[in-house]
Amino acid sequence: MFTVGHEYTRDAIHAQLGGSKRACMPTVGGVVVAACLLKAFNPETPQVVLCGTGPSNGLAGVLLATQREAIPFFTRIATGRWVHEGCFEAAEVLTHGARYDTHVARSSREPSSVSRVVLMRLVAA
């Protein structure tokens, strides 16, 4: 489906997986189908995902944290260019504590904009 290290557009990702072309974690039928993240907001991606607090980002974070399906991860390297990092699944969820604080502090985000930290595990490269 996708090759690790290759570049894709959001249109190409959407054509294969569906979901929103703009969402960080597009969903289909209540399942997160991909992660398309910016290093500016998620500097440790793909191993660590900082989930937002807004209506759609917060829900996607809950879905990611609880679903069993692995999803392809993409990191934006330039406008319109996303590199495939592999397929990852949620391994652990943090909502408070020292480890949570450490991951949030490594980002440029305000702590109040993060609802949870999801630690991811590579399942397919």
N, C-alpha and C positions, 0 to 999 in steps of 0.2 A: 504494500500500500504506500508507505513512505520509506525513504532511505535516510538513515542517520547521516548527518553532515550535509545533506542536500538542501537547497533553498526551495521554498514554496511561497506562493502568494496566498492571501486569505481566501481569494476566490477558489484556488485549487484545493485548499483545506476544506472549505465549505462544500465543494462539489463532491468530495469523497465522504465527508462525515455529517454534513448538515449543520444545523444550529445557526446562531447568529454569526455574521461576518465581523462584528465589532466587539463582541463580548470576550473578555479574557478567558473565560471558561464556557464555551458554547455548550448548550444542553439540547437534548432531543428526548422527549418523553420522560423527563425527570431524571435523565442520566447525563453526566458531564461526558462529552465525547472527545474533548481535546483541551489542552491548556496552551494559550498563546500569550506569553508573558514578556514584559519589558524588564530588563535588568535594573532599570532605575527604580522600579517598585518592588522587585523581587530579585535582589542581588545574588541570592544563593540558588536560584532556579537552575536546574530542575529538581534538585534534591530537597529544596525547601520552598513551600508556597505560602505567602502571606495573603490570607483571604480578607477581602474588604468587608465593609459594614453596610453598604447600600442594599436596597431591596434585591436587585438581581445578583450582585456580587456576594452578598451574605448568603443567599440561598444556594448559589453555586458552590460556595465554600462548604456548606453543610452537606450537600450532595457528594462533593469530592471526598470529604472526610469519612463518609459512611458507605460509599459504594465499593463493590468488590472488583469491578472491571478496571483493568489497566487502560490508560489513555496515552495517546501520542502527545509529546511535549514539543512546543516550538518556541524559540526565543527570537525576538525581533533583532535583526542586525542592522537594519536600515529601513527607511520608509518603504513599505510594500514588500519587504524581504524578510522571510522567516526561515530559520534553520531548524531542521528536525533533530531533536536531542535523543530520541528513543521513546520507548513506552514505559510508563511508570504507574505504580499503584500506591495508594495511601498506606503507610506503614505505622504512623503514629500521629496523634492529634494533640496539640497543646493549646490551652486557652488561658493559661496563667502560669506564674512561677518563674524561676530564674532562667530556665532554658527558653521559655517563651520570650521573656524580656530581652535576652541576648540576641535572638534572631530578629526581633523587631528593631532593636537598636542598631543592627548592621545595615538597616535600610534607611532611606531618606524619608520614610513615612512617619506621620504623626501616630503615636501609639493608639489614639482614639479611632484611627481609620482601619485598624486591624481587628478582625473578630476572632481569628484562630490562625494558628500556624500548623500546616500539614507537612509532615516529613514524608518524603516519597522514596520508594524503592524501585530501582531499575529492574524491569522484568524482561525486556527485549530490546536489544540494540540493533 
